[in-house]
Each structure stands twice: as C-alpha cells, then as structure tokens.
Amino acid sequence: MGILEKIQDIEQEIRRTQKNKATEYHLGLLKAKLAKYRVQLLEGAKTKSEKGEGFDVMKSGDARVVMIGFPSVGKSTLLSKLTPQESIAAAYEFTTLTCVPGKFTYKGANIQLLDLPGIIEGASQGKGRGRQVIAVARTADVVLMMLDATKSAQQRPLLEAELEAVGIRLNTRPANVTFKVKKAGGISFNATLKLTMLDQKMVQNILHDYKIFNADIVIREDINVEQFLDVVLGNRRYIKCIYCYNKIDQISLEEVNRLAREPDTVVVSCEDDLNLDYLVETIWRKLNLMRVYTKKRGEFPDFDDGLIVRNGATIEHVCHAIHRTLASSFRYALVWGTSTKHNPQRVGINHLMNDEDVVQVVKK
C-alpha cells in the first residue's frame, strides 16, 4: 500500500469515527499518523527532482504576495490591474500555466505579486502540479486567496485544507510550547495550566510514533493534537492571509455586505476596478511594514527614498538596511519622530523605531 492510499484510509477512518470523550485518544493517534505520512509524501516529492519541478522565481522587492485560487477567479486580471506586467486572461480555465511575477509600489515599498496557476482539489497530493504551486506559497509574506463571489462558499475551506495539508497555517501563530529533544532522561512533561484537549499519555504516544524517547516539553496554553504536532514537526509556515472575493458586480448588494464583514476579507471587482485601492491598503497593513527616512549631518532628510523595514524594527535593523557593516561601527543615532520624547533624541542601537521616523547614524 502506497503513502497516498494510507493517507486516504486514515482520513476515511477519522470521518467515520464519532467525536466524543471515548474516541479522543484514538483520533489523536490517527491525526499523528496522518501528519507523519503527509511529511513522508512531501519529502518523497523533494527527492525525486524531476525536470520542471517547482517554479523558480527569484524573490525581489521588500515583500512577496502570492495569489492562490481555483482556475478562472481573476488572478491574472488582478495582476494586470495592479502591476505593469501583462498576464494572459481568458474566459477558459487554466489560462496561466506557470508563475507570472509582477511588482507594484505602495508608500515607497516595492511589493512583488505572483500570479500562480489555478489549483484543484487534491493539489497537496500532487494533482495538477499542485505541489509546485503550494511550494511557492510557502515563500510568501502574505497569501492573497482569490475567491469567486458567484460560486459556492465551499471553495474557501477547500483551499485552506489544501494549504494546511502541506504545513501552511493561515492567520494563526505558533503554539506557546517549548519542545527540546535531548539525548537521555526520558520525556519530561509540564503544563502551566489545565489541558482539556491533550494529556501526558497522548503526548508520549505521539512522540514514540516519531521515534522520540527523550525530550523536555513545557506547554503554556490549552492546545489540541494538531497544534502539538506542528510544534514537534517544526516545519510549519505561519503566514498571514487575505481572502479576496472577486466578481462582486455579479451578486446582490446584501451578499456583498455579508462577505465584506467577514474577518480578513476584501471584496473587489477586477473588471470594473471596484475597491482595488482598499485591497492594496489591506495588503500593506498585513505586510506590517513601515518607512524610515535617513538624514546626513547638516542636510535635510531624504524623504524621496525611505527605507522599508518591518514594524518593531530597531536602529540595528535600520543599520543593516543601509549597509551590512554599519552596525559594527555604530556609535549613536539621532532620531526625530513619534518614537522619541523630544526631537532630536540621542538613542542607542536597540531603540525601537516608528513609522516615518527620521534617523541620523553617527559612526565611531
């Protein structure tokens, strides 16, 4: 029996099993086996190294946004609207057969936008070059999930399930768990609160299934089996996602209002250029970027060419953005802006920057 057949058998058994207190333990072990086989399936795909495997697109700009969706939902049209890049759009499915990169500028940031071929159900198992498409999605800073507002609501959970099957977690954060494999001493299990979906026996059996017999585990939040498996495997990607419903010009106003009020959702019409400005603004917020301007001594700040850094960046990050050797010769910095108590303020290398701050770095 191949890995795909084993995965299908376990998925069918999980669907058949009633969910209650008596079956929790059995379901947990089934989920552990399912995650193990999925990892083996992905690792097997990597070692084949067949010709044409993956889409080799160089990451450029300050951030990368990847469009994922079923065929004919408007990905190519949106790329053509937001960027100078022309992507072929037609009334038939699978118009785009390879990755088409584009780039647009917003608030001084160069944002790379990738138009990927439409994926089909079963993409995580390799159907329709699905693995290659999803492999590119793992490199994204933000996933833009393109959905057709005129079609079934099932398209969203189907896409989420395909991405989850290959270790992409959307709009979630890693579990607050410390997991450290050691050479001897057995399994040390500690929890700082009462666990309702996991217990020590379940944890030990999951670890034994992965041939781990010595480890330190500290759990600081109430997690389930899937979250614990994500910690054990350690190869999960936690990516922010925007759900973009296209073709709102073809549905009722009440339906548009309902979709627009869902969390992390934007409604647009690519053909009629409706709400595209708000979509770009939402992408900027999800990317969590900010601008910092530099200033030379005795001169005005350079407001035309700012540095793009992540929110929460310090002076050290700014130094690395200017030049990789600047941090080693850093003496102090003068900062003007909302992150200081007075302007200018002399600060050290660990000072936190705010959006649109001005900085002057003084070297040793």
C-alpha positions as a printed NumPy array, in Angstrom:
array([[  0.   ,   0.   ,   0.   ],
       [  1.413,   3.387,  -1.03 ],
       [  1.536,   6.547,   1.109],
       [ -1.418,   8.119,  -0.734],
       [ -3.588,   5.073,  -0.025],
       [ -2.562,   5.103,   3.662],
       [ -3.463,   8.818,   3.899],
       [ -6.864,   8.198,   2.305],
       [ -7.562,   5.252,   4.648],
       [ -6.738,   7.305,   7.758],
       [ -8.835,  10.268,   6.522],
       [-11.796,   7.927,   5.945],
       [-11.402,   6.388,   9.417],
       [-11.297,   9.871,  11.   ],
       [-14.501,  10.8  ,   9.144],
       [-16.211,   7.549,  10.236],
       [-15.225,   7.856,  13.913],
       [-17.661,   9.687,  16.183],
       [-16.102,  12.557,  18.134],
       [-16.616,  12.135,  21.888],
       [-14.606,  11.631,  25.082],
       [-14.193,   7.897,  24.454],
       [-12.695,   8.355,  20.957],
       [-10.466,  11.417,  21.659],
       [ -7.372,   9.291,  22.261],
       [ -7.913,   7.143,  19.15 ],
       [ -8.488,  10.229,  16.96 ],
       [ -5.333,  11.86 ,  18.326],
       [ -3.18 ,   8.89 ,  17.311],
       [ -4.822,   8.81 ,  13.865],
       [ -4.028,  12.517,  13.361],
       [ -0.416,  11.884,  14.4  ],
       [ -0.086,   9.097,  11.817],
       [ -1.743,  11.295,   9.173],
       [  0.735,  14.127,   9.778],
       [  3.644,  11.633,   9.632],
       [  2.529,  10.229,   6.24 ],
       [  1.991,  13.726,   4.823],
       [  5.55 ,  14.67 ,   5.741],
       [  6.823,  11.486,   4.073],
       [  4.785,  12.328,   0.959],
       [  6.315,  15.825,   0.731],
       [  9.859,  14.608,   1.432],
       [  9.454,  11.931,  -1.232],
       [  8.426,  14.609,  -3.733],
       [ 11.538,  16.645,  -2.918],
       [ 13.938,  13.761,  -3.533],
       [ 12.539,  12.932,  -6.994],
       [ 13.949,  16.151,  -8.529],
       [ 12.035,  15.684, -11.743],
       [ 12.503,  18.067, -14.65 ],
       [ 10.26 ,  21.106, -14.307],
       [  9.692,  20.6  , -10.561],
       [  8.636,  23.876,  -8.924],
       [  8.545,  27.451, -10.175],
       [ 11.937,  29.088,  -9.697],
       [ 11.024,  32.747,  -9.089],
       [ 13.659,  34.994,  -7.52 ],
       [ 12.362,  36.898,  -4.505],
       [ 12.709,  40.63 ,  -5.106],
       [ 11.437,  43.855,  -3.596],
       [ 10.58 ,  44.488,   0.05 ],
       [  7.883,  41.8  ,   0.356],
       [  6.207,  38.985,  -1.587],
       [  2.456,  38.44 ,  -2.015],
       [  1.285,  35.184,  -3.622],
       [ -2.155,  34.731,  -5.207],
       [ -3.71 ,  31.305,  -4.621],
       [ -7.057,  30.209,  -6.003],
       [ -9.041,  27.88 ,  -8.209],
       [ -8.947,  28.429, -12.004],
       [-10.767,  31.446, -13.508],
       [-11.272,  33.504, -10.335],
       [ -9.499,  36.634, -11.625],
       [ -5.866,  36.229, -10.509],
       [ -4.377,  37.197, -13.89 ],
       [ -6.776,  40.144, -14.275],
       [ -5.818,  41.466, -10.823],
       [ -2.088,  41.162, -11.643],
       [ -2.621,  43.172, -14.839],
       [ -4.58 ,  45.851, -12.932],
       [ -2.113,  46.321, -10.051],
       [  1.208,  45.915, -11.916],
       [  2.6  ,  46.81 , -15.357],
       [  3.025,  43.077, -16.008],
       [  0.568,  41.606, -18.507],
       [ -0.766,  38.155, -17.594],
       [ -2.955,  36.374, -20.141],
       [ -6.608,  36.354, -19.033],
       [ -9.315,  34.487, -20.927],
       [-12.789,  33.005, -20.443],
       [-11.469,  29.437, -20.135],
       [ -9.796,  27.689, -17.19 ],
       [ -6.026,  27.145, -16.721],
       [ -5.061,  30.193, -18.832],
       [ -1.974,  30.647, -16.615],
       [  0.313,  27.605, -16.775],
       [  3.388,  28.958, -14.971],
       [  4.238,  31.56 , -12.328],
       [  3.932,  35.148, -13.62 ],
       [  5.679,  37.73 , -11.377],
       [  4.729,  41.398, -11.19 ],
       [  5.67 ,  44.314,  -8.961],
       [  3.82 ,  47.383,  -7.676],
       [  4.913,  50.261,  -5.443],
       [  2.935,  51.49 ,  -2.442],
       [  4.152,  54.054,   0.106],
       [  7.687,  53.608,  -1.207],
       [  7.694,  49.813,  -0.822],
       [  8.295,  47.534,  -3.817],
       [  5.876,  44.631,  -3.394],
       [  6.255,  41.517,  -5.554],
       [  2.944,  39.966,  -6.646],
       [  2.947,  36.406,  -8.027],
       [  0.19 ,  35.012, -10.247],
       [  0.222,  31.223,  -9.829],
       [ -1.694,  28.641, -11.906],
       [ -5.09 ,  27.694, -10.524],
       [ -5.003,  24.716,  -8.189],
       [ -7.571,  21.909,  -7.995],
       [ -8.849,  19.734,  -5.176],
       [ -6.132,  17.239,  -4.238],
       [ -3.315,  19.682,  -5.082],
       [ -1.46 ,  18.863,  -1.846],
       [ -1.12 ,  15.265,  -3.106],
       [  0.352,  16.4  ,  -6.431],
       [ -2.723,  16.757,  -8.671],
       [ -2.469,  19.425, -11.391],
       [  1.091,  20.473, -10.431],
       [ -0.392,  21.427,  -7.073],
       [  2.771,  20.719,  -5.079],
       [  4.825,  23.146,  -7.19 ],
       [  2.208,  25.886,  -6.766],
       [  1.959,  25.395,  -2.996],
       [  5.774,  25.27 ,  -2.664],
       [  5.89 ,  28.866,  -3.95 ],
       [  3.149,  29.843,  -1.471],
       [  5.446,  28.783,   1.409],
       [  7.852,  31.606,   0.445],
       [  5.168,  34.323,   0.689],
       [  4.928,  37.087,   3.279],
       [  1.171,  37.284,   2.633],
       [ -1.148,  34.842,   0.831],
       [ -3.867,  36.529,  -1.246],
       [ -6.574,  33.874,  -1.559],
       [ -8.636,  34.727,  -4.653],
       [-12.252,  33.537,  -4.446],
       [-15.184,  33.791,  -6.849],
       [-18.135,  35.555,  -5.161],
       [-20.566,  33.909,  -7.61 ],
       [-19.55 ,  30.348,  -6.708],
       [-20.017,  28.024,  -3.727],
       [-18.84 ,  29.02 ,  -0.242],
       [-17.02 ,  25.652,  -0.099],
       [-14.111,  26.989,  -2.217],
       [-12.582,  28.765,   0.798],
       [-12.432,  25.746,   3.2  ],
       [-11.216,  23.538,   0.316],
       [ -8.269,  25.87 ,  -0.381],
       [ -7.499,  26.181,   3.346],
       [ -7.455,  22.378,   3.657],
       [ -5.024,  22.038,   0.709],
       [ -2.627,  24.583,   2.237],
       [ -2.939,  23.062,   5.713],
       [ -2.084,  19.607,   4.346],
       [  1.379,  20.858,   3.303],
       [  2.129,  22.704,   6.546],
       [  0.897,  26.254,   5.789],
       [ -1.045,  27.788,   8.678],
       [ -3.112,  30.867,   7.78 ],
       [ -3.722,  33.785,  10.18 ],
       [ -2.561,  31.83 ,  13.213],
       [  0.525,  31.968,  15.406],
       [  2.787,  29.162,  16.679],
       [  1.619,  27.493,  19.885],
       [  3.242,  28.678,  23.115],
       [  5.089,  25.396,  23.681],
       [  8.741,  24.686,  24.447],
       [  9.909,  21.434,  22.849],
       [ 13.523,  20.298,  23.097],
       [ 14.881,  16.875,  22.141],
       [ 17.683,  15.609,  24.421],
       [ 19.998,  12.599,  24.447],
       [ 18.81 ,  10.899,  27.649],
       [ 16.492,  11.259,  30.618],
       [ 13.159,  10.224,  29.123],
       [ 10.217,  12.519,  28.43 ],
       [  9.717,  15.438,  30.834],
       [  6.171,  16.805,  30.527],
       [  4.989,  20.031,  32.215],
       [  1.925,  22.232,  31.679],
       [  1.346,  25.624,  33.311],
       [ -2.461,  25.281,  33.024],
       [ -5.141,  22.615,  32.808],
       [ -5.194,  20.928,  29.373],
       [ -8.628,  19.975,  28.038],
       [ -7.655,  18.538,  24.617],
       [ -4.313,  16.858,  25.369],
       [ -2.75 ,  14.788,  28.156],
       [  0.651,  13.321,  29.04 ],
       [ -0.202,   9.826,  27.76 ],
       [ -1.255,  11.234,  24.361],
       [  1.94 ,  13.312,  24.118],
       [  4.154,  10.314,  24.938],
       [  2.452,   8.079,  22.36 ],
       [  2.73 ,  10.763,  19.655],
       [  6.45 ,  11.206,  20.392],
       [  7.038,   7.436,  20.391],
       [  5.355,   7.294,  16.971],
       [  8.05 ,   9.724,  15.763],
       [ 10.825,   7.701,  17.484],
       [ 11.395,  10.448,  20.103],
       [ 12.01 ,   8.967,  23.565],
       [ 13.904,  11.806,  25.315],
       [ 12.532,  15.343,  25.308],
       [ 11.596,  18.316,  27.501],
       [  8.082,  19.696,  26.917],
       [  6.542,  22.777,  28.56 ],
       [  3.01 ,  23.725,  27.431],
       [  1.802,  27.239,  28.302],
       [ -1.6  ,  27.288,  26.562],
       [ -4.521,  24.937,  26.01 ],
       [ -3.662,  23.329,  22.657],
       [ -5.06 ,  20.436,  20.649],
       [ -3.319,  17.463,  18.981],
       [ -2.8  ,  19.28 ,  15.643],
       [ -1.061,  22.241,  17.326],
       [  1.234,  19.91 ,  19.281],
       [  2.109,  18.014,  16.078],
       [  3.022,  21.346,  14.427],
       [  5.49 ,  22.009,  17.261],
       [  7.015,  18.506,  17.021],
       [  7.451,  18.638,  13.233],
       [  8.842,  22.191,  13.321],
       [  8.431,  22.746,   9.552],
       [  5.187,  24.719,   9.577],
       [  4.889,  28.146,   7.937],
       [  2.642,  30.681,   9.662],
       [  1.521,  33.159,   7.003],
       [ -0.997,  35.993,   7.047],
       [ -3.842,  35.611,   4.55 ],
       [ -6.3  ,  37.987,   2.863],
       [ -9.495,  36.453,   1.468],
       [-10.308,  38.406,  -1.699],
       [-13.766,  37.863,  -3.226],
       [-13.803,  38.892,  -6.903],
       [-16.77 ,  39.491,  -9.271],
       [-18.917,  41.351,  -6.715],
       [-20.561,  43.197,  -9.636],
       [-22.461,  39.946, -10.383],
       [-24.039,  39.385,  -6.938],
       [-26.609,  41.222,  -4.808],
       [-25.728,  44.132,  -2.511],
       [-26.823,  42.106,   0.539],
       [-24.374,  39.32 ,  -0.358],
       [-21.564,  41.867,  -0.902],
       [-22.296,  43.353,   2.538],
       [-22.226,  39.884,   4.161],
       [-18.912,  38.902,   2.556],
       [-17.253,  42.266,   3.307],
       [-17.963,  41.876,   7.038],
       [-16.113,  38.574,   7.351],
       [-12.688,  38.788,   9.072],
       [ -9.576,  39.28 ,   6.884],
       [-11.81 ,  39.697,   3.82 ],
       [-11.828,  42.213,   0.957],
       [-14.452,  42.331,  -1.819],
       [-13.431,  43.597,  -5.273],
       [-14.352,  43.586,  -8.93 ],
       [-11.244,  43.417, -11.114],
       [-13.185,  44.04 , -14.334],
       [-14.847,  47.23 , -13.014],
       [-11.886,  48.395, -10.839],
       [-14.036,  48.326,  -7.699],
       [-12.317,  48.531,  -4.274],
       [ -8.796,  47.798,  -5.616],
       [ -7.331,  50.746,  -3.647],
       [ -8.65 ,  49.271,  -0.392],
       [ -7.184,  45.873,  -1.334],
       [ -3.714,  47.42 ,  -1.769],
       [ -4.076,  49.238,   1.573],
       [ -5.054,  45.943,   3.261],
       [ -2.009,  44.197,   1.737],
       [  0.216,  46.972,   3.161],
       [ -1.29 ,  46.55 ,   6.648],
       [ -0.932,  42.751,   6.549],
       [  2.716,  43.028,   5.47 ],
       [  3.354,  45.016,   8.678],
       [  5.862,  47.358,   7.013],
       [  6.895,  50.916,   7.861],
       [  9.057,  53.669,   6.36 ],
       [ 12.146,  55.19 ,   7.973],
       [ 13.932,  58.177,   6.444],
       [ 17.659,  58.858,   6.709],
       [ 19.442,  62.167,   7.228],
       [ 23.033,  63.245,   6.686],
       [ 24.668,  65.711,   9.066],
       [ 23.908,  69.325,   8.139],
       [ 21.405,  68.33 ,   5.418],
       [ 17.639,  67.91 ,   5.112],
       [ 16.15 ,  64.393,   5.42 ],
       [ 15.81 ,  62.341,   2.234],
       [ 12.001,  61.946,   2.02 ],
       [ 12.142,  60.665,  -1.572],
       [ 13.961,  57.407,  -0.853],
       [ 12.975,  55.951,   2.523],
       [ 13.988,  52.602,   3.99 ],
       [ 11.295,  49.91 ,   4.229],
       [ 11.546,  47.842,   7.436],
       [  9.228,  45.639,   9.5  ],
       [  7.166,  47.09 ,  12.344],
       [  9.082,  46.637,  15.57 ],
       [ 12.434,  47.288,  13.875],
       [ 15.262,  48.783,  15.933],
       [ 18.152,  51.071,  14.99 ],
       [ 20.193,  47.895,  14.407],
       [ 17.752,  46.728,  11.708],
       [ 17.932,  50.176,  10.1  ],
       [ 21.752,  49.988,  10.087],
       [ 21.624,  46.596,   8.334],
       [ 19.168,  48.026,   5.787],
       [ 21.615,  50.868,   4.993],
       [ 24.756,  48.692,   4.883],
       [ 25.658,  45.38 ,   6.478],
       [ 28.865,  46.75 ,   8.087],
       [ 27.293,  49.886,   9.6  ],
       [ 26.104,  48.195,  12.817],
       [ 29.654,  47.141,  13.756],
       [ 30.898,  50.772,  13.577],
       [ 27.763,  52.28 ,  15.191],
       [ 28.325,  54.895,  17.927],
       [ 24.906,  56.504,  18.438],
       [ 21.953,  57.792,  16.429],
       [ 19.814,  60.939,  16.417],
       [ 16.108,  60.307,  15.86 ],
       [ 13.249,  62.675,  15.003],
       [  9.69 ,  61.365,  15.145],
       [  6.996,  59.745,  17.288],
       [  9.32 ,  57.168,  18.868],
       [ 11.223,  59.846,  20.814],
       [ 10.411,  62.016,  23.85 ],
       [ 11.99 ,  65.098,  22.251],
       [ 13.389,  65.961,  18.819],
       [ 16.104,  65.082,  18.153],
       [ 16.863,  62.397,  20.751],
       [ 20.177,  60.59 ,  21.058],
       [ 19.494,  56.837,  21.166],
       [ 21.316,  53.518,  21.247],
       [ 21.268,  50.613,  18.814],
       [ 18.256,  48.901,  20.496],
       [ 15.899,  51.892,  20.165],
       [ 12.522,  50.931,  18.612],
       [ 11.552,  52.927,  15.524],
       [  8.088,  54.147,  14.482],
       [  6.643,  54.747,  11.031],
       [  8.081,  57.819,   9.231],
       [ 10.818,  58.439,  11.819],
       [ 13.967,  60.255,  10.649],
       [ 17.342,  58.846,  11.713],
       [ 20.921,  60.114,  11.54 ],
       [ 23.547,  57.47 ,  12.344],
       [ 26.887,  58.558,  13.839],
       [ 29.808,  56.156,  13.442],
       [ 32.776,  55.587,  15.766]])
